[in-house]
Amino acid sequence: MNDAQLLATLLFSETKDLTDAEGIANVVKNRMNRPQRFGSTLPEVIFAPGQFSGVNSNEWNKVTRGQLNPDEENIFKQMLRISHASLTGKLQDTTDGADHYVNLKLARPAWARVYEKKKKIGEHTYFKETLQKRKEVR
């Protein structure tokens, strides 16, 4: 699996909303811009333990096993387009530099109370970690 396919698989496993997928792609890219904190390669960022709930989920496995129905294939093709744009620097950052996101209807992580709230896109709310706030969460 190449980087574009890996990122598209993550996007598909996290959302089916294309605008939200762009936000998630931006979070991944923003994390890659901070290698000392999140990892320097796409696989390091995506497979970091406990970071993305979609990794190895049922939706992830549908992609990796080639079990997408025609509608899902269509969505995945759009996720690939977003992935390519992100990895080539052609995707505008709609998250204002966010490096975290969460669906607050499903989870309330401690960091969401202290990190800087940036945007709400689709079902996800996007946040940016700051060094001071990171220490407060620990």
C-alpha positions in Angstrom: 0.0 0.0 0.0 1.5 3.4 -1.0 1.1 6.5 1.1 -1.9 7.8 -0.9 -3.7 4.5 -0.4 -2.8 4.4 3.3 -4.1 7.9 3.9 -7.2 7.2 1.9 -7.8 4.1 3.9 -7.5 6.1 7.1 -9.9 8.7 5.8 -12.5 6.1 4.7 -12.3 4.4 8.1 -12.8 7.7 10.0 -15.6 9.4 7.9 -17.6 9.2 4.7 -18.0 13.0 4.6 -15.6 14.5 2.1 -15.2 17.8 3.8 -14.5 16.1 7.0 -12.0 13.8 5.3 -10.2 16.9 4.1 -10.0 18.1 7.7 -8.6 14.7 8.8 -6.1 14.7 6.0 -5.0 18.2 7.3 -4.6 16.8 10.8 -2.3 14.0 9.6 -0.3 16.5 7.5 0.0 18.9 10.4 1.2 16.1 12.6 3.8 15.2 10.0 5.1 18.8 10.2 5.9 18.1 13.9 8.0 14.9 13.6 9.5 15.2 17.1 6.0 14.9 18.5 4.0 12.7 16.1 6.5 10.9 13.8 8.2 11.8 10.6 6.5 9.4 8.2 2.9 8.9 7.2 2.9 5.3 8.6 4.5 6.5 11.9 1.7 9.1 12.3 -1.1 6.9 11.3 0.0 3.8 13.2 1.0 5.6 16.4 -0.8 3.7 19.2 -4.2 5.0 20.2 -4.2 7.9 17.8 -6.8 7.0 15.1 -9.7 4.8 16.0 -10.3 3.9 12.4 -7.0 1.9 12.1 -7.8 -1.8 11.9 -11.5 -1.1 12.4 -14.2 -2.9 10.3 -14.2 0.0 7.8 -10.4 -0.1 7.5 -10.5 -3.9 6.9 -13.2 -3.5 4.2 -10.8 -1.4 2.3 -7.7 -3.6 2.9 -9.6 -6.8 2.0 -11.2 -5.3 -1.1 -14.7 -5.7 0.2 -16.2 -2.3 -0.7 -19.6 -2.1 -2.4 -20.0 0.1 -5.4 -21.1 3.2 -3.4 -18.1 2.7 -1.0 -15.8 2.3 -4.0 -16.9 5.7 -5.2 -16.3 7.3 -1.8 -12.9 5.6 -1.6 -11.9 7.1 -5.0 -12.8 10.5 -3.6 -10.7 9.8 -0.5 -7.8 8.9 -2.8 -8.2 12.3 -4.6 -8.1 14.0 -1.2 -5.0 12.0 -0.2 -3.1 12.9 -3.3 -3.9 16.6 -2.9 -2.8 16.4 0.7 0.4 14.6 0.1 1.4 16.9 -2.8 0.7 20.1 -0.8 -2.4 21.0 -2.9 -5.0 20.7 -0.2 -5.8 23.9 1.7 -5.7 23.5 5.5 -9.3 24.1 6.5 -8.5 23.3 10.2 -6.3 26.3 11.0 -3.4 24.1 11.9 -5.3 21.5 14.0 -3.5 18.3 15.0 -6.3 16.6 16.9 -10.0 15.9 16.2 -12.8 14.1 18.0 -16.5 13.5 17.6 -17.7 15.0 20.8 -20.9 13.1 20.6 -18.9 9.9 21.0 -16.0 10.8 23.2 -14.7 13.5 25.6 -11.0 13.1 25.9 -9.2 15.2 28.5 -7.2 17.1 25.9 -10.4 18.5 24.4 -10.9 20.6 27.5 -7.5 22.3 27.2 -6.3 22.3 23.6 -7.3 25.2 21.4 -10.6 24.6 19.6 -10.2 25.5 15.9 -13.2 24.3 13.9 -16.1 22.0 13.6 -16.3 20.1 10.3 -18.9 17.4 9.9 -19.1 15.3 13.0 -15.6 16.2 14.2 -14.3 19.1 16.2 -10.7 20.1 15.5 -8.2 21.2 18.0 -4.6 22.4 18.1 -2.2 21.2 20.8 0.0 23.7 22.6 3.0 22.8 24.6 1.7 24.3 27.8 -1.7 22.6 27.3 -0.1 19.3 26.6 1.6 19.4 30.0 -1.7 20.1 31.6 -3.3 17.0 30.1 -0.6 14.6 31.5 
